[in-house]
Amino acid sequence: MNGAVRGVPVVRLAARGDGVTVDGRFVPGAVPGDVVAPDGRVWPGPGRAPPVCRHFGACGGCRLQHVAEPELARYVRERCLEPLGRLGIRPDDVAPVHLSPSGARRRATLRAVRRGGRVELGFSAEGSHRLIDLAECPVLHPELWALVGPLRALLADLLPEGVVAGVTMLRTEAGPDLLLSNVAADRPDRLGRLADFARATGLARLSVEGPLGVETVVAFASPVVSLGGVPVVVPPGAFLQATSDGEAALVAAVAASVGAADSVADLFAGLGTFALPLSARARVHAVEGARAMCQALDLAARAAGRPIAVEHRDLFRRPLAGPELDRFEAVVIDPPRAGAQAQSQALARSRVPVVVAVSCNPATFARDAATLVAGGYRLARLWPVGQFRWSTAVELVARFSLC
């Protein structure tokens, strides 16, 4: 910037990725270190990086590709801490930020639509439902990106004009697992076309979701992922952490937080992301509301001889409470974005020595953290994790100790 030009420096990134100036203005596309001139122009500073994707600025998936690595890590850290600070909560310690690399996304949900005989396939545009037809995607694992071209050809045959389909892709150890929604598989010719596609692209399994639910069209191998060294067959469309390395960072933080506890409850356990690793040295009671994931975890734990008791239970309507909680030395809780207000209130009334919270929403985490603190817990350590690279989505692990 020319030394004669005066302006207002950008000092931080807001939750949705806009730059915020020292005088409180929100400037789209600005980065800490930039200077906003009086005429509104943004003079770039050292916090910038060249975007790596041609769709940057249009696609809603990667709002922060123009942010250099140190500022990206700072953003993830502050996103985790800022909602806590508003409530007067300060962790005793904050671990270094973990950032997932590019090309690491093993799970993704895209949309497809046929227009003019051509299929557009990709993510939604920033702030709208308009579809960005992907020509590249640096966040997807190459094995998943390799499916995009063949999928366009497949859906050009199967989708009626103007119909929107959902595409959920998951990279497993046996090959990609694919779930298509709103794609009819009601005739032998369509079933044959889907099976041929699955064979040609090396899919482990291909399923479709329609009015009657999810049906598997073809399975050439069991779509398996290893959690804590235990193979788990993933149900179609089941939740899994978006990247393997992000999952590893979360698991390491949870394990460090639980420590030497012999009895652990894992609430909102899913497929066993934390229950299975923890079961290598502790007895685990895993509670999950989705029946298919409960069954998958139970089968995997039994086959591996792991000491895991699996309970199918809706923790929003019927949280664990009282003696159900007090028998555990540590409780791990990993709710969806809405958080777990009722379960946090029950934990705040418990005598569990250690509560380990995993969250993908700093706002609802802060709300639930305040409940625990009011109940006598101390936020001892927080681990920020940015596994959705270049996204405004962040995750965290927090260890609460009973005072």
Secondary structure, DSSP 8 states (H G I E B T S, - for coil): --TT---EEEEEE-TTS-EEETTS-EETT--TT-EE-TTS-EE--TTB-----TTTTTBSS-TTTTB-HHHHHHHHHHHHHHHHHHTT---SEE---EE--TT-B-EEEEEEEEETTEEEEEEEBTTSS-EEE-S--TTB-HHHHTTHHHHHHHHHHH--TT-EEEEEEEEETTEEEEEEES----SHHHHHHHHHHHHHHT-SEEEEEETTEEEEEEESS--EEEETTEEEE--TT----SBHHHHHHHHHHHHHHHTT-SEEEEES-TTTTTHHHHTTTSEEEEEES-HHHHHHHHHHHHHHT--EEEEE--TTTS---THHHHT-SEEEE---TT--HHHHHHHHTS--SEEEEEES-HHHHHHHHHHHHHTTEEEEEEEEEE-STTSS--EEEEEEEE-
